[in-house]
Amino acid sequence: MTNYRFETFEPVVDDKGVPDEQTAAYLQIVTAGFHDRKLTDEALVKKARRTIADKRVLTAVYADQNLPYAYEPLTPVATFAHFEKKMNVGGGRLIPTHLITWVTVRPTHRRRGLLRSLMTANLTEAKAAGYPLAALTVTEGGIYTRFGFGTSTWMSTVEIDTSPGFKLACEPDRRVEMCPASVLTELAPQVYERFMRRSPGAIERQQAYVDMASGTVNPETGEEDRDVRAALHYDEDGNPDGYVSYKFKGWKTDPPTVEVIDLIAVSDAAYSSLWAFVAAIDLVDRVVYDEAAQTSPLPWLVDNPRRVKIKDQHDAVWLRVLDVEKALEARPWPVAGQLTIRVRDDMNLADGTFSITASGGSATVEAVSASHAVDLELGVAELGSIYLGGADPVILARAGRITEHTEDAAVRARELFALERAPYGPNGF
Ligand SMILES: CC(=O)SCCNC(=O)CCNC(=O)[C@H](O)C(C)(C)COP(=O)(O)OP(=O)(O)OC[C@H]1O[C@@H](n2cnc3c(N)ncnc32)[C@H](O)[C@@H]1OP(=O)(O)O
């Protein structure tokens, strides 16, 4: 039987940014787990720099085997990483959230419980450290519900037909000008920070997004991306309050297409004008974007809504409630009301019965005895799904994922849990 050693460490680089052997082996094997290219020396330095900028904490599992020609023992057989970022839980309230990423298990060591061990230890520590919520984004939809994560935000892949005849329904201010993509190294974090405060579900972004938007890094090659172009929207005082970063997909793509890499708007005026800008790029008949909000003004901006096609809807952030009272009290409650819920959690981190009393924009949440009458019973994953008002409790009840114990409890939960906007954050991690 193979013995495994678990080690948690922070990445280490020398004064030229070159990672030490343990960090380099870890970063290289993560790329193998996700079928990404092996990192060149330059890409490795950039990845190590981003890892440190995000303050990622790395956990590696090493096997006590040393086979000729196989990977060295310092190359992990499994990886797992966590880091802290703020999340808008509604009303601009930002709370520190425990993010999990880089979960990989080498095919020769899979299905022996390594992920379960890593996840159990990590979530237990996150709860002990005081985090109300953990979050991740997934490669496959069938893995994380068992660990209490529920889909809580979604994104759409949109395709806009901008061929001749394209017209907007309302003329935006068009205070847009092109800029070198490199200026986004400085501006993108500032604009995103302001956007994040307006969008429930938005999570503070990691360095990779700045690097992609500014053309510093092409995610496929890990090197500079010289195809990236950008434009800024200016507010009435002439300050940037939105940007779009994009690239032309090449002359062999039919119809000629622009791909939006990143579009972040602090105001509705910036949002409309930036879409108007990309739609007006000459020699292009189609604009595509993978990370659009599922619910947005975009289809309403265009005179002919059939020109905006939703090609795909995909889950984005999966939330895991670690502490029910803290998590529910952290968010705003725009609608007053009372609801008692029973939460089931196989991992025993967040189970219990809780009374929610919302008034004046906030809620008091109290753990009550198991014999207390309840309105709704649900798993902790389903609580994660409705937490930001994204999933509809009525639909979850119809799907058998929530049980109603009092009449119209799901309808009342829908009203209570709703936030000012549908949750959205263009951010995978
Ligand atoms: C947050 C992120 O980083 S998402 C990225 C996830 N990683 C990847 O997709 C990379 C490729 N895949 C892998 O590296 C591995 O297959 C992993 C990480 C998904 C699973 O690791 P393993 O160590 O094999 O999982 P482990 O043996 O601990 O299984 C735990 C449970 O999950 C289940 N499970 C594991 N993988 C999958 C899967 N792909 N689909 C459905 N269920 C799965 C197991 O059946 C087991 O169920 P049970 O404990 O309820 O009986």
The ligand as an ORCA input file, in Angstrom:
! r2SCAN-3c Opt
* xyz 0 1
  C     -11.828     23.431     -7.416
  C     -11.085     22.719     -8.534
  O      -9.897     22.777     -8.622
  S     -11.989     21.863     -9.692
  C     -10.852     20.789    -10.464
  C     -11.010     19.341    -10.142
  N      -9.893     18.625    -10.756
  C      -9.942     18.097    -12.008
  O     -10.943     18.112    -12.702
  C      -8.655     17.480    -12.517
  C      -8.857     16.027    -12.973
  N      -9.454     15.182    -11.927
  C      -8.781     14.822    -10.798
  O      -7.655     15.250    -10.585
  C      -9.435     13.864     -9.816
  O     -10.160     12.902    -10.537
  C     -10.367     14.540     -8.787
  C      -9.616     15.621     -8.039
  C     -11.577     15.149     -9.456
  C     -10.891     13.477     -7.800
  O      -9.839     13.043     -6.962
  P      -9.879     11.617     -6.229
  O      -8.773     11.604     -5.244
  O      -9.926     10.552     -7.245
  O     -11.269     11.684     -5.470
  P     -11.668     10.793     -4.198
  O     -11.147      9.395     -4.392
  O     -11.280     11.458     -2.934
  O     -13.235     10.799     -4.335
  C     -14.066     11.523     -3.454
  C     -15.498     11.310     -3.891
  O     -15.729     12.035     -5.112
  C     -16.181     11.140     -6.126
  N     -15.569     11.597     -7.376
  C     -14.266     11.797     -7.597
  N     -14.089     12.269     -8.830
  C     -15.302     12.367     -9.396
  C     -15.769     12.795    -10.666
  N     -14.923     13.198    -11.602
  N     -17.097     12.777    -10.910
  C     -17.963     12.350     -9.949
  N     -17.566     11.925     -8.722
  C     -16.263     11.938     -8.455
  C     -15.704      9.777     -5.696
  O     -16.500      8.764     -6.261
  C     -15.833      9.860     -4.195
  O     -17.190      9.723     -3.836
  P     -17.632      9.243     -2.350
  O     -16.518      9.581     -1.407
  O     -18.861     10.043     -2.073
  O     -17.868      7.784     -2.479
*
